[in-house]
Amino acid sequence: MADPGDETIGELLARRARVNPDEIYCSFREERISVGLLDRRVNQVATLLKSHGLQKGDRVAVMLPSHPEHLYLLFALARLGMVRVPINVHLLGAPLAHLLNELAPQVIVADSAFRAALNELGSTLPGVIWRNGIDGEFDRFASCAEDEAAPVVRADEVIALSPSSGTTGAPKGVLKTDRHLRAGPMAILRLTEAGPGDVFLFWEAMHHGSGVAVAIAALMGRFQLAMLERFSASSFWDAVRRHKATHIHYLGSVLPMLLKQPMRPDDRQHDVRIAWGGGCPADVWQAFAERFGVTMREGYGLSELITFVTANIDGPPGSIGKALSYYEISLVADDGTPVMPGDKGEIAIRALDPRLGFLGYFRNPQAEAAARRGELFFTGDLAHADAHGHLFYAGRKKDMLRRRGINIAAWDVENVFAQHEAIAEVALVGVPSDLGEDELKLFVRLREGAGIAPVELIRWCSDKLPYFQIPRYVEFIEAFPKTPTQRIQKKELSRAVAGVWDAEAAGFRAVKR
């Protein structure tokens, strides 16, 4: 795979605007934004930011919805060498306060829709540049002159603090350089084989690295973005057809949600060639490819490195593929030694170019040191490899539970329950038991209109799971707390069992086989 090189994001945009000013970069609602218009808007936003006294190196938090103006701000910050601090727009209260306290931005650019959440923080809130509303200072960018005196930004200077996913613990700010932010898009181009004439349905949240990477990849690969305000399973394929999308992205539960939509005679009537992303089990892979007639491409990445560090271009369904040429991957046991072939081990990654390795966490040397062992970054994720070296993701190491003296991967149990026709999503957590180990509590979100009793679910799984993996507690939930990548935030799920359906209290006894 090609080296990202030293041409920065700001220089990339300026070059594209000189060479291809009339090419369409993005469509949104009825608006079509050319590369030239994108460049002009970015330069106007840069003028606005500088008028607030902001300088290269200043941290600027961003709390905006998916909108072209979010793109303008993204590229303006990169051009000025300011450090973008993306904020999940769904954050409230303590989690929002924690992120702002940890990453300490000098200012926040925020939509007025999030005014209540931010104002709750009181005196701890940094200065805010509001978008929309009577005091929408950000809206003034459209009347600004274009900035003509941008500072020199080097490829290996930090220009973003990307919050780690925070599925099991508090998010940390990952140091990201301009080079990092271009290597991820290079990986996307490798995985998708996209180029001029292609159209990506762009639904990703831009407060997450995958959305940012797609936005930059479009400049690099000269494909178009068809930008949506949000993901909707019910209208997804209508949007695909309307925009003539050739590529669709998936994360987390997106594919199961689309598969559980009613079948239609036009399921295969679209222009999509490739569905790409991460987190797709083999059964979902095959079902989705067969129903919608698309080629599946799977990868694996994480906030601490780049969007993808592996790619499955032509390997077996369900595999996350093999390491991209930027990295070497080992599967290791708790003591750091390689596991036996076929066994699960923690994914440990070495960057062949240290500039594309893990650069650290913002003001968190303890967490940074815990993640490193020499040149290796320990991901906390588990995988196993087949005889040909294809990797298969096997869940989070911290998502391992221990019951009856046996280690249980939540991933294994969840994948079984996800196959039930009444279930939309599931999550398994451990709750304290009198024996000092874990009891298993299953959270279930049912499909719309579906109904089933907990005891029926447990009976259904009794010949599909060993006795020690059958949950004791079942709790139905209307909606799961999610990360921007649509991963369930298990740390937000209640471990309380009072009033929760209990298999033992109901007289159900799992049988050893």
C-alpha positions in Angstrom: 0.0 0.0 0.0 1.3 3.5 -0.9 3.0 5.7 1.7 0.7 8.6 2.8 3.6 11.0 2.0 4.1 14.5 3.3 1.4 16.4 1.5 -0.9 17.6 4.3 -4.7 17.6 4.2 -4.7 21.4 3.7 -2.2 21.0 0.8 -4.3 18.2 -0.7 -7.4 20.3 -0.7 -5.6 23.3 -2.2 -4.1 21.1 -5.0 -7.5 19.5 -5.8 -9.1 22.9 -6.0 -6.5 24.1 -8.5 -6.6 21.0 -10.7 -10.2 19.8 -10.4 -12.3 22.8 -9.1 -15.5 21.8 -10.9 -15.6 18.1 -9.8 -18.4 17.4 -7.3 -17.1 16.5 -3.9 -20.4 16.2 -2.0 -24.1 16.3 -2.4 -26.4 17.2 0.5 -30.2 17.5 0.1 -30.4 19.5 -3.1 -27.0 21.1 -2.9 -24.0 20.0 -4.9 -20.6 21.1 -3.5 -17.7 21.2 -5.9 -14.1 20.9 -4.8 -13.6 24.6 -5.6 -16.5 25.6 -3.5 -15.3 23.4 -0.7 -11.9 25.1 -0.8 -13.5 28.6 -0.7 -15.8 27.7 2.2 -12.9 26.2 4.1 -10.8 29.3 3.7 -13.7 31.5 4.9 -14.1 29.3 8.0 -10.4 29.7 8.6 -10.8 33.4 8.6 -13.6 33.2 11.1 -11.6 31.0 13.5 -8.6 33.3 13.4 -10.9 36.3 14.1 -11.5 34.6 17.5 -7.8 34.8 18.3 -7.3 31.0 17.7 -3.9 29.9 16.6 -2.0 26.9 15.4 -1.9 24.2 18.1 -5.1 25.4 19.9 -7.6 22.7 20.8 -11.0 23.3 19.2 -13.9 21.0 20.2 -16.5 20.2 17.6 -20.1 19.4 18.4 -21.9 19.6 15.1 -24.4 17.4 13.3 -23.7 15.8 9.9 -23.8 18.8 7.6 -21.5 20.3 4.9 -20.6 23.0 7.4 -19.1 20.3 9.6 -16.9 19.3 6.6 -15.8 23.0 6.2 -14.8 23.2 9.8 -12.9 19.8 9.6 -10.8 21.0 6.7 -10.3 24.5 8.1 -8.9 23.2 11.4 -6.5 20.9 9.5 -5.4 23.7 7.2 -4.6 26.0 10.2 -2.9 23.2 12.3 -5.4 23.5 15.1 -6.2 20.4 17.1 -9.7 19.1 16.4 -11.5 17.5 19.4 -14.5 15.7 18.1 -17.4 15.4 20.5 -20.2 12.8 20.2 -23.4 14.9 19.8 -25.3 12.5 22.0 -23.2 13.1 25.1 -24.8 14.6 28.1 -24.0 15.3 31.8 -21.0 13.5 33.3 -19.7 11.8 30.2 -19.7 15.1 28.3 -18.0 16.9 31.3 -15.4 14.2 31.5 -14.4 14.4 27.9 -14.1 18.2 28.0 -12.2 18.1 31.2 -9.8 15.5 29.9 -9.1 17.1 26.5 -9.4 20.7 27.7 -10.3 22.5 24.5 -9.8 26.3 24.3 -13.2 26.7 22.6 -16.1 24.6 21.3 -17.9 25.1 18.0 -21.3 23.7 18.7 -24.8 23.7 17.1 -27.4 25.4 19.1 -29.4 22.1 19.2 -26.9 21.0 21.9 -27.1 24.3 23.9 -29.0 22.7 26.9 -26.5 19.9 27.2 -23.5 22.3 27.2 -25.1 24.9 29.4 -25.6 22.3 32.1 -21.8 22.2 32.6 -22.0 25.7 34.0 -18.7 27.5 34.8 -16.6 24.6 33.6 -17.7 25.2 30.0 -15.1 26.7 27.7 -16.1 29.5 25.3 -18.6 28.5 22.6 -18.9 29.6 19.0 -22.5 28.7 18.3 -23.9 27.6 15.0 -27.6 28.5 14.3 -29.8 30.6 16.6 -29.8 34.4 17.2 -26.2 34.2 18.4 -25.0 31.9 15.6 -21.5 33.4 15.3 -20.2 30.4 13.2 -22.9 31.3 10.6 -20.9 34.5 9.9 -18.2 32.5 8.0 -20.2 32.8 4.7 -19.6 36.6 4.7 -15.9 36.3 5.6 -13.0 36.9 3.1 -10.9 33.9 2.3 -7.9 33.4 4.6 -4.6 33.9 2.8 -2.1 33.5 5.5 -2.3 29.9 6.8 0.6 28.7 8.9 2.9 25.9 7.8 1.6 22.5 9.0 3.9 19.5 9.0 2.8 16.0 8.3 3.7 14.7 11.7 2.2 17.4 13.8 -0.7 16.5 16.0 -4.0 18.0 14.6 -6.6 15.9 16.4 -7.4 14.2 19.6 -9.6 11.3 18.8 -11.6 9.9 21.8 -11.1 6.2 22.2 -14.4 4.2 21.8 -15.0 3.9 25.6 -17.0 0.7 25.3 -15.6 -0.6 28.6 -13.9 2.4 30.2 -13.7 6.2 30.1 -12.6 7.6 26.7 -9.1 8.9 26.3 -7.8 11.4 23.7 -5.7 9.6 21.1 -3.0 11.8 19.5 -3.5 11.9 15.7 -1.2 13.6 13.2 -1.9 14.8 9.7 -0.1 11.7 8.5 -2.3 9.4 10.6 -5.5 11.1 9.3 -4.4 10.4 5.7 -3.2 6.9 6.2 -6.7 5.8 7.3 -8.2 7.0 4.0 -5.5 5.2 2.1 -6.6 2.0 3.8 -10.2 2.8 2.8 -9.2 3.2 -0.8 -7.3 -0.1 -0.6 -10.3 -1.9 0.9 -13.0 -0.4 -1.4 -11.0 0.1 -4.6 -13.0 3.3 -5.1 -12.1 6.0 -7.7 -13.5 8.7 -9.9 -17.2 8.1 -10.8 -17.9 6.2 -7.6 -20.4 7.5 -5.0 -20.3 6.7 -1.3 -23.5 6.9 0.7 -22.1 9.1 3.6 -24.2 8.5 6.7 -21.3 8.2 9.2 -21.2 10.4 12.3 -18.4 12.9 11.8 -17.5 12.9 15.4 -16.0 9.5 14.8 -12.8 8.7 12.9 -14.5 6.6 10.3 -16.6 9.5 9.1 -13.6 11.8 9.0 -11.6 9.2 7.1 -14.3 8.8 4.5 -14.4 12.6 4.0 -10.6 12.8 3.4 -10.7 9.6 1.3 -13.1 11.3 -1.1 -10.5 14.0 -1.8 -7.7 11.5 -2.2 -9.7 9.0 -4.4 -11.8 11.6 -6.3 -15.1 9.9 -5.5 -18.3 11.7 -4.5 -20.0 11.7 -1.1 -23.8 11.5 -0.9 -24.2 13.0 2.6 -27.2 12.0 4.8 -28.1 13.7 8.1 -28.4 10.3 9.9 -28.6 6.6 9.3 -32.1 5.2 8.8 -32.6 1.4 8.2 -36.1 1.9 6.8 -35.0 4.5 4.1 -31.5 3.3 3.5 -31.9 1.5 0.2 -34.2 4.3 -1.1 -31.3 6.7 -0.4 -28.9 4.4 -2.1 -31.0 4.4 -5.3 -31.7 8.1 -5.2 -28.0 9.0 -5.0 -26.9 6.1 -7.3 -24.4 5.0 -4.6 -21.8 2.5 -5.6 -20.4 1.9 -2.1 -22.1 1.5 1.3 -20.4 1.4 4.7 -21.4 -0.7 7.7 -20.5 -0.7 11.3 -21.7 -2.7 14.4 -25.4 -3.5 14.1 -26.0 -1.8 10.7 -26.1 -4.9 8.6 -28.4 -6.9 10.9 -30.7 -3.9 11.0 -30.9 -3.8 7.2 -31.4 -7.5 7.0 -34.3 -7.4 9.3 -36.2 -4.9 7.1 -39.0 -6.4 5.1 -37.8 -8.1 1.9 -38.7 -6.2 -1.3 -38.7 -7.2 -4.9 -36.2 -4.4 -5.7 -33.7 -5.5 -3.0 -31.1 -6.0 -5.8 -32.1 -3.1 -7.9 -29.3 -0.6 -7.1 -25.8 0.4 -8.2 -23.9 -0.8 -5.1 -20.9 -2.9 -5.9 -19.2 -3.1 -2.5 -20.4 -3.0 1.1 -17.4 -2.4 3.4 -16.8 -1.9 7.1 -16.2 -3.9 10.2 -17.9 -6.2 12.7 -19.7 -8.6 10.2 -20.0 -12.3 11.3 -19.8 -14.9 8.6 -23.6 -15.7 8.6 -24.6 -12.0 8.3 -21.9 -11.6 5.5 -23.4 -14.4 3.4 -27.0 -13.5 4.0 -26.4 -9.8 3.1 -24.3 -10.6 0.0 -26.9 -13.0 -1.2 -30.0 -10.9 -0.6 -28.6 -7.6 -1.9 -26.2 -8.8 -4.5 -23.1 -7.0 -3.3 -19.5 -7.8 -2.7 -18.4 -7.7 1.0 -15.2 -6.2 2.2 -14.2 -6.4 5.9 -11.5 -4.8 7.9 -10.4 -4.1 11.5 -9.1 -0.9 13.0 -9.1 1.1 16.1 -8.9 4.7 17.3 -5.3 4.3 18.5 -3.9 3.6 15.1 -5.8 4.2 11.8 -9.2 3.4 10.4 -8.1 0.0 9.2 -5.0 -2.0 10.1 -6.3 -5.2 8.3 -8.3 -5.8 5.2 -10.1 -8.8 3.8 -10.2 -8.3 0.0 -10.8 -11.9 -1.1 -10.5 -14.1 2.0 -13.2 -16.2 3.7 -16.5 -14.6 4.9 -16.3 -13.4 8.5 -12.6 -12.8 8.5 -11.1 -9.4 9.2 -8.3 -10.3 6.7 -4.6 -9.8 7.1 -2.4 -6.9 8.2 -2.1 -4.0 5.7 1.5 -3.3 4.7 1.9 -0.6 7.3 1.7 -3.1 10.1 2.7 -6.5 11.6 0.2 -8.3 13.8 0.8 -10.9 16.5 -1.7 -12.9 18.5 -0.4 -13.2 22.1 -1.3 -14.8 25.4 -1.5 -12.8 28.7 2.3 -13.2 29.2 3.0 -11.7 25.7 4.0 -15.0 24.1 2.5 -16.1 20.8 -0.5 -18.4 21.1 -0.7 -21.8 19.4 -2.1 -21.8 15.9 -5.9 -21.6 15.9 -6.1 -20.4 19.5 -7.5 -17.0 20.6 -5.0 -14.3 21.5 -4.8 -10.6 22.0 -4.1 -8.6 18.9 -0.8 -6.9 19.2 0.4 -4.5 16.5 3.7 -3.2 15.4 3.9 -0.3 13.0 6.6 -0.8 10.4 6.8 3.0 10.1 6.8 4.4 13.7 5.1 7.6 12.4 1.9 5.4 11.8 2.1 3.7 15.2 0.4 4.5 18.4 1.5 8.0 19.4 0.0 8.1 22.9 -2.9 9.5 24.8 -3.3 13.2 25.7 -2.1 13.9 29.2 -2.5 10.2 30.2 1.0 8.6 30.5 -0.3 5.8 32.7 -2.8 4.5 30.1 -0.3 5.0 27.4 2.3 2.9 29.2 -0.2 0.2 29.9 -1.0 -0.2 26.2 2.7 -0.5 25.1 5.2 -3.3 25.3 8.3 -2.2 23.4 7.3 -1.6 19.8 4.0 -3.4 20.2 0.6 -1.8 20.9 -1.8 -4.1 22.8 -5.3 -3.6 21.5 -7.4 -5.4 24.1 -9.1 -7.2 21.2 -9.0 -11.0 20.7 -8.7 -12.9 17.5 -7.7 -16.3 16.1 -6.2 -17.1 12.8 -6.9 -19.9 10.3 -4.2 -22.1 8.6 -3.8 -19.4 5.9 -3.3 -16.5 8.3 -6.7 -15.0 7.9 -7.7 -13.3 11.2 -11.1 -13.7 12.8 -12.2 -11.1 15.5 -13.3 -12.8 18.7 -14.4 -9.9 21.0 -12.8 -7.7 23.7 -10.4 -9.2 26.2 -12.1 -7.2 28.9 -15.4 -8.7 27.7 -14.4 -12.1 29.0 -16.5 -13.4 31.9 -15.7 -16.2 34.3 -18.5 -18.6 35.5 -18.3 -22.0 37.1 -14.5 -21.7 36.8 -14.7 -21.4 33.0 -13.9 -18.4 30.9 -16.7 -17.2 28.6 -16.4 -14.8 25.7 -19.5 -12.6 25.6 -19.0 -12.4 21.8 -19.8 -16.2 21.5 -23.0 -16.0 23.5 -24.2 -12.9 21.8 -23.7 -14.3 18.3 -26.0 -17.2 19.1 -28.8 -15.1 20.5 -28.5 -12.6 17.5 -29.7 -15.4 15.2 -33.2 -15.5 16.9 -35.8 -14.0 14.6 -37.4 -11.9 17.3 -34.1 -10.3 18.4 -32.7 -7.0 16.9 -29.7 -6.6 19.3 -28.2 -8.3 22.4 -25.5 -7.7 24.9 -24.1 -10.0 27.6 -22.6 -8.7 30.8 -21.4 -10.2 34.0 -23.1 -9.4 37.3 -21.8 -10.4 40.8 -22.7 -13.8 42.2 -22.6 -15.3 45.7 -19.8 -17.5 44.4 -17.5 -14.6 43.7 -17.5 -15.1 40.0 -19.9 -13.8 37.3 -23.5 -14.6 36.7 -24.6 -13.8 33.1 -27.1 -11.1 32.4 -28.5 -10.8 28.8 -29.9 -7.5 27.5 -32.3 -7.9 24.6 -33.8 -5.4 22.2 -36.6 -7.1 20.3 -37.5 -6.4 16.7 -40.4 -4.0 16.2 -43.6 -5.9 16.7 -41.9 -9.0 18.0 -42.7 -10.5 21.4 -41.2 -13.4 23.3 -41.0 -14.4 27.0 -37.5 -14.7 28.6 -38.1 -18.4 29.4 -38.7 -19.1 25.7 -35.5 -17.5 24.8 -33.6 -19.5 27.3 -35.2 -22.8 26.2 -34.4 -21.9 22.6 -30.7 -21.5 23.4 -30.4 -24.5 25.6 -29.4 -26.9 22.8 -27.2 -24.2 21.1 -25.0 -23.2 24.1 -23.2 -25.2 26.8 -24.8 -25.1 30.2 -22.2 -22.6 31.6 -22.9 -20.1 28.8 -26.7 -19.9 29.3 -27.7 -16.6 30.9 -29.3 -16.6 34.3 -30.9 -13.1 33.9 -32.8 -11.6 30.9 -33.7 -7.9 30.7 -35.5 -6.3 27.7 -34.3 -2.9 26.7 -35.9 -0.3 24.3 -32.5 1.1 23.0 -28.9 0.5 23.7 -26.4 3.2 24.6 -24.0 3.3 21.6 -20.6 4.6 20.5 -20.4 6.5 17.2 -19.4 3.3 15.6 -22.7 1.7 16.7 -21.0 -0.5 19.3 -23.0 -1.1 22.4 -21.5 0.7 25.5 -21.7 -2.1 28.0 -20.3 0.1 30.8 -23.6 2.0 30.6 -25.7 -1.1 31.1 -27.1 -1.8 34.6 -25.7 -4.7 36.6 -28.7 -4.6 39.0 -30.8 -7.8 39.0 -33.6 -6.8 41.4 -36.9 -7.3 39.5 -35.1 -8.8 36.5 -36.2 -12.2 35.1 -34.2 -14.9 36.8 -33.9 -18.4 35.3 -33.2 -20.0 38.6 -36.1 -18.3 40.3 -38.3 -19.5 37.4 -37.1 -23.0 38.0 -35.1 -23.4 34.8 -32.0 -25.5 35.2 -29.4 -25.8 32.5 -28.3 -29.4 31.7 -24.7 -30.4 31.3 -24.1 -32.2 28.1 
